[in-house]
Amino acid sequence: MKRLFTALLALGISFGVQAETWKFASEEDKTDVQDIYAQKFAEVIKKESGGKTKVRIYYYGQLGTENDIVELAANGTIQFVSVGTGHLGSYVPEVQAISLPYVLGTNEEVTREILTSSKAIYEDLAPKFESVNLKLLSMLSEGEMVWGANKPIRSPEDFANQKIRTFTSTIPVETYKTFGATPTPLSWGEVYGSLQLKTIDGMVNPIYFIYNAKWHEVQDYLMFPGQQPYVGTVSTNSKWFNGLSSEKQAMIKKAIKAADQAAYEYQLKINKENMDKIMKDRPDMQVVVLNEEERSRFKELSKSLHNTYYDVVENAYSDGDKAAARDGAKAILQKLISEVEAASQGS
């Protein structure tokens, strides 16, 4: 009898309360920033639950595309999902305020403060997630968005005839139209081959990701435009979360806070390390940092995207709600801009 009991335990069959497993799907791969986030989240959940709750992490492609995993979280098939704001626009149109260039800036301390404590995000924007059965838990910066190309790009004119890979939401697409490029929305797994075959000319992503995805192998120039960070979001299924005990909800919030800190520290480290690796792999890589005058032209062009954002949000609602939706979008964006300005002055 003792031998049988031991064998059953070895097979994972217990005689008490069985551990439950929560599913966490990321748009990224192992050792990417969202993976570090998910790993720390899983570690804290396991510790706080005394091993009674575990988190299984799914990486890019295991459960489908970025849009697929958002849908899986919304319908309750999985409990947690992390994707960039650029992939959420069709679900929560208001979230595209975060994707507007030159709104958040590239000061990492300011960005972290805004993404973890902004009232515009957590009081005004977060409730919009509830309408698609998602609960926004946190946002995180993965580092400055860098342009890749096979020519230097310092002006909107330099973007002419350049097909650049963008994310799937309207604002990222319209941003590069406004900047003079031809935007091409693609899931990241398609990008390397497209750059190699020259069916697209460039891309935009943080340095750490460019290196991990090996895109630096098929690009000759990297441009730092001072435009915006890549912002990831972490959400859970709203109905599922609201049905949890207060103890489990508190455990999740504690894990989110720890994961926020781990991902922040990691992205600062990995972006610097991977830039050094890129230059070691490609000593002929040309790095361009746009000066203030060059940035000002793109910044000026980006102002027109604010109205595009309002239009996108307005058009996502039925006729009776359009005016209120537009006013709500304006309020979110203007509050966000004010918060960034205040945080920048205090940094």
N, C-alpha and C positions, 0 to 999 in steps of 0.2 A: 504493500500500500504506500509506504514511504517513497519507494522508487517511482511509482506511478505519479504521485504528487509532484516529485522533482521534475519528471519529464514534462508534465503539463505546464509547470512554471517556465521551463526552458522554451516551450512553444509560445509563451506569452499569454497563457491562459491563467487568469488569477481567480481567486475565490472571494475576493472582496469587491469593492467598487472599482470598476475598470476605468483606466485613464481615458479621458476624452481627447480627441485630436481636432485642433482648429486648423483650417487651411488658409495659408497666406500666399497669394500669387503676386509676383513682381513682373514688371515689364523688362527687367534687366537680368544679367547673368551673375554667376558666382564671382565674388570679389568686387563687384560694382557697388556703388554707394547704397542702393536700395537693398542689396543683399546684406550688407553690414547692418543696416537698419533692422531688417527682418531677423537676422541672427541674434542681435541684442534683445529684440522684442521677445523672441522665442526663449532665450535664456532666462529672462526675468519672469516670464509666465511660468516656466517650469519650476523655478525656484520658489516663487510666491505661492504656487499651488501645491507645493510639496510633491511634485512629480505627478499629480493627478490630472494635470492638463498639459498637453504638448502641442507644439505648433509645427506643422509640416509646411515647408517652403517649396513653392513651385517657381521655376525660373522661366525666362523668355521661351516661348514656343511650346512649353509642356502642356499648357491648357489653351493655346491659341494666341491670337494677336493681342495687342494692347486693348483694343475695343472689346474683344471677347472676354477678357478677364474682368473688365468693369461690369459687363453684363452678368457674368457668373456671380459676382458679389451682390449685384442689385437683386438677382432672383434667389439668392440664398444658397446657391450650390457651394460657394466658398464663403468664408467669414471675413477675410481681409484682402485688400487689394492695394497695390502701390503703382501709380502711373504718373507721368508728367501731366501738368495742367493742359498741355497742348493736345492731349488725347481725350479730354473730358468735355469739350465744348458741346458735343451733340447730346450729352446727358444733362449738363448743368451749364447753360449758355453764359451765365453770369461769371463763371470761374475764369473766363477769358480775359477779365480785367488783369489777372496776374500775368497773362501772356503778352500784354502790351509792352512794346519796347520803351526803355528809358523811364519806366514808372518806378520799379524797385531799385534800379541802379546796380552797382557791382561792389558796394562796400559790404563785405561779408558779415561784419558785426551788426550793421543796420538791418541787413536782410534777415538774419537769424532772429533778431528782436521782432521784426514785423511778422515773419512766418510762424512764430510760436505764440504771439500774444496780441496780434492785431484785432481790434474790435470790428473793423470792416470785414475781416475774414471770418471771425468766430461768432460774431453776433448778427451780422447782416448777410454774409455769403453762405455760411454753413447751413442755415435753415433751407436754402435752395436745394441742397443735396437730399433732404428728406423727401422731396417730391418724387425722387426716383429710387426711394428706399435705400439710400446710402447715408451714412453718418460720417462727416469729415472729422478725422481724429487729429491730423497734423499736416503741416507742409514743411518741406525741407529744401534748402539750396544744395545743388550738386556742383556748383562752381559756375564761373562766367561762361556764357555761350560764345564759342569761337567759330568764326567762319573758316571753312576750308575751300580751297580753289586751286587751279593750276595757273593762276595769274594773280598779281596783286590787286586787291580791291580797296580803294581808298575813297571812292565817290559813288553816287548812284549811277553815273555813266559807266563805271567799270562793271556794274552788274548787268549791263545790256547783253542779251543773248546768252546769259548764264542760267542753266537749269540747276536750281538748288533744291536739295531734299529738305522738305519741311515736315512738320507734324500734321495730323489729320484734321485739326479744328480750323475754323474759318480765319481767326485772327493771325495765326502763323502764316497761313497761305496769303492773306491780304497784306501782311507786313512786307513780304518779299516782292509782291507785285508793286507795292508803293515804293520800295527801294530800287525798283528797276529790273529785277530778276524775273525768271520764269519759275515759279514754285512748283515742286513736284512732290506731293505727299506720298511717303513710303513708310512701311514698317521697317525698323532698323535692320532686320535680318536681310533685307533686300539691298541695302545701301552699298556694301563693299563691291558686289558684282556689278552694280550699276555704275559706280565710279570707275571700276576697272575697264568696263566696256564702253565708258564715256557716253552712256545714255543719260547720265546726269553729269554736271560739271563740278558741283560742290555740295557742301553740307554744313550744318551748324549743330554743335554740341559742346559740352565741356571737354577740356583737355583729357581728363582721366579716361573718359569714355572713348574718345577718338583713338587713344592708344590701345585700350583693351579690345576695341573692335577692329584694330589694325587699319583704320582708315588713313592714317598718316602714310601708309605704304603707297597709296594711290592718290595723293595730293601733294603739291609742291609748295603751297603757301598756306600759312595759318595767320588769320587776322584777328586781333583783339579790338573789337569796336566799342567796348565799354557799354554795351547795349542792355544786357540783362542776365540774370542767372538762369540756369535750368532749374525749374521748380518741380519737385516731386510731391505727390499727395498720398496720404495714407487714409483709407476709408474702410469702414466696416458695414455690414448689412444692418440697416437701421432697426428693422423689426426684430432681428435676432438679438442685437445689443440691448434693446429696450426690454427684452424678456429675460435678461440675465439678472441674477441677484446683485444687490448693491456691492457685495464683496467682490464679485467677479468684475463688475464694471470698474471698481477702484483698482483692481489688479491690472486691468488693461490700461488704465490711465497712467499708472506707475510705470508700466512697461514702455508706453509711448514716450514718456518723459526721458527715460534712460536711453531709448533708441534715438531720440532727437539728438542728445548729446554725443552719442557714439558716432552717428552719421556725420555730424558737424565736424568733429575732430578728424574723422577719417577723410572727408572730402578735401579739407585743407591740406592734409598730408599727401594724399594720393594725386591730387592735381599737380602739386609741385614735383613729386617723384616722377610722374609719368611725362611731364614736360621734359625733364632731364633725359628720360629714356628715349623720347622721340628724337631729341637732338643727337643722342648717341647712335640711334639706329639710322637717322637721316641727317648727317652733318651738313648736307646741302639744303635742308629745309629752310625756306625763307620765312621769317617771322615779322609781321607788320603790326605795330601798335598805332592805331589811329590817334592823331593829335586832336586837341580840343576843337580846332576849326573844322577838321574833317568829321568829327563826331557830331558837331552842331548841325551839319546839313542833314544827317540821318535823323537826328533828334527832332528837327523842324518838320521833316516829312512825316514822322510818326504821330504828330499831333492830329493829323486827319483821321488816324485810325481810332481815335476816341469816338467819333461819330459812327464809324463803321461798327464798333463794339455796341453802341447803343442800338443801332439798326438790327444787328444780329440778335440781340436779346429781345427786342420788340417783336421781331418777326417769328420768334420761337413760341409766342403766345397767341391764344385766340383773340379775336377782335375786341372783346370786352375787357381784356386784361392788358392790351398793348401799351396804353398810356402809363398805367401803373408800373408795368415791367420796365419801360424806358426810364421812368423816374427813379425806380429802384436801382437800375444799373448805374445811372449817373451818381446817385448817392454813394454807392459802394466805391466807385472809382475815385470820386472826389475825396472821400474820407481816407481812402488808401493813400492817395497822393499827399494829403495833409499829414498823415502818420509818418510817412517816409521822410518828409521834410523835417518834422519835429525830431525824429530819431537821428537824422543826419546832423542836425545842429547840436545834439547832445553827445554825439560820438567823439 
